[in-house]
């Protein structure tokens, strides 16, 4: 009779440790591959770096355009130069030589 109790306890211990091991594995897998897992955190950090770089690029482009606007507003020769370069505009009677 004591032999059956020992086997039963052994089975219960195995079941308990199996359950604990299963839960541990589920937690480990969820921490790596879950919605808020380590892989997702890494992807979000990489996306953040790319977005910060894009914001920096757009900020510098905006600053350059603001400088250009200021130059065009304050310097009439700059307007003439831009019109000739970008729009191919010329004064009446002027000859354009294209290479």
C-alpha positions as a Python dict, from the first residue, in 0.01 Angstrom:
ca = {
    (1, 'X'): (0, 0, 0),
    (2, 'X'): (273, 255, 72),
    (3, 'X'): (411, 185, -271),
    (4, 'X'): (100, 330, -445),
    (5, 'X'): (118, 655, -247),
    (6, 'X'): (482, 699, -343),
    (7, 'X'): (402, 647, -711),
    (8, 'X'): (112, 892, -688),
    (9, 'X'): (329, 1159, -530),
    (10, 'X'): (593, 1102, -791),
    (11, 'X'): (335, 1148, -1068),
    (12, 'X'): (203, 1464, -903),
    (13, 'X'): (556, 1602, -874),
    (14, 'X'): (621, 1524, -1239),
    (15, 'X'): (296, 1688, -1336),
    (16, 'X'): (376, 1995, -1125),
    (17, 'X'): (727, 2033, -1267),
    (18, 'X'): (597, 1971, -1617),
    (19, 'X'): (338, 2245, -1569),
    (20, 'X'): (595, 2487, -1428),
    (21, 'X'): (832, 2410, -1716),
    (22, 'X'): (553, 2461, -1968),
    (23, 'X'): (459, 2799, -1816),
    (24, 'X'): (825, 2902, -1813),
    (25, 'X'): (862, 2815, -2181),
    (26, 'X'): (544, 3005, -2267),
    (27, 'X'): (675, 3312, -2083),
    (28, 'X'): (1014, 3292, -2255),
    (29, 'X'): (857, 3255, -2598),
    (30, 'X'): (615, 3540, -2530),
    (31, 'X'): (896, 3765, -2409),
    (32, 'X'): (1083, 3717, -2738),
    (33, 'X'): (806, 3687, -2995),
    (34, 'X'): (504, 3849, -2831),
    (35, 'X'): (336, 4176, -2920),
    (36, 'X'): (563, 4356, -2675),
    (37, 'X'): (850, 4111, -2696),
    (38, 'X'): (1219, 4178, -2740),
    (39, 'X'): (1208, 4140, -3117),
    (40, 'X'): (925, 4391, -3148),
    (41, 'X'): (1109, 4636, -2921),
    (42, 'X'): (1417, 4603, -3143),
    (43, 'X'): (1209, 4668, -3457),
    (44, 'X'): (1048, 4974, -3301),
    (45, 'X'): (1388, 5113, -3197),
    (46, 'X'): (1521, 5070, -3550),
    (47, 'X'): (1211, 5242, -3693),
    (48, 'X'): (1258, 5524, -3444),
    (49, 'X'): (1620, 5573, -3558),
    (50, 'X'): (1507, 5595, -3921),
    (51, 'X'): (1233, 5844, -3835),
    (52, 'X'): (1473, 6062, -3634),
    (53, 'X'): (1713, 6064, -3931),
    (54, 'X'): (1429, 6163, -4163),
    (55, 'X'): (1320, 6441, -3927),
    (56, 'X'): (1679, 6572, -3918),
    (57, 'X'): (1700, 6563, -4297),
    (58, 'X'): (1368, 6741, -4337),
    (59, 'X'): (1465, 7001, -4077),
    (60, 'X'): (1788, 7082, -4261),
    (61, 'X'): (1599, 7097, -4590),
    (62, 'X'): (1344, 7333, -4434),
    (63, 'X'): (1624, 7554, -4298),
    (64, 'X'): (1787, 7567, -4641),
    (65, 'X'): (1455, 7662, -4803),
    (66, 'X'): (1396, 7934, -4541),
    (67, 'X'): (1742, 8077, -4617),
    (68, 'X'): (1658, 8071, -4987),
    (69, 'X'): (1325, 8246, -4923),
    (70, 'X'): (1497, 8513, -4717),
    (71, 'X'): (1758, 8562, -4990),
    (72, 'X'): (1490, 8594, -5259),
    (73, 'X'): (1290, 8842, -5050),
    (74, 'X'): (1588, 9062, -4969),
    (75, 'X'): (1801, 9044, -5285),
    (76, 'X'): (1648, 9135, -5624),
    (77, 'X'): (1951, 8996, -5806),
    (78, 'X'): (1886, 8655, -5650),
    (79, 'X'): (1534, 8657, -5799),
    (80, 'X'): (1679, 8739, -6141),
    (81, 'X'): (1940, 8463, -6109),
    (82, 'X'): (1682, 8200, -6003),
    (83, 'X'): (1453, 8301, -6288),
    (84, 'X'): (1735, 8254, -6537),
    (85, 'X'): (1857, 7922, -6390),
    (86, 'X'): (1530, 7746, -6313),
    (87, 'X'): (1277, 7899, -6551),
    (88, 'X'): (1496, 7993, -6846),
    (89, 'X'): (1360, 8347, -6839),
    (90, 'X'): (1554, 8626, -7009),
    (91, 'X'): (1532, 8999, -7061),
    (92, 'X'): (1391, 9131, -7390),
    (93, 'X'): (1658, 9154, -7658),
    (94, 'X'): (1891, 8919, -7473),
    (95, 'X'): (2051, 8629, -7656),
    (96, 'X'): (2084, 8290, -7491),
    (97, 'X'): (2373, 8068, -7584),
    (98, 'X'): (2323, 7702, -7504),
    (99, 'X'): (2624, 7474, -7492),
}
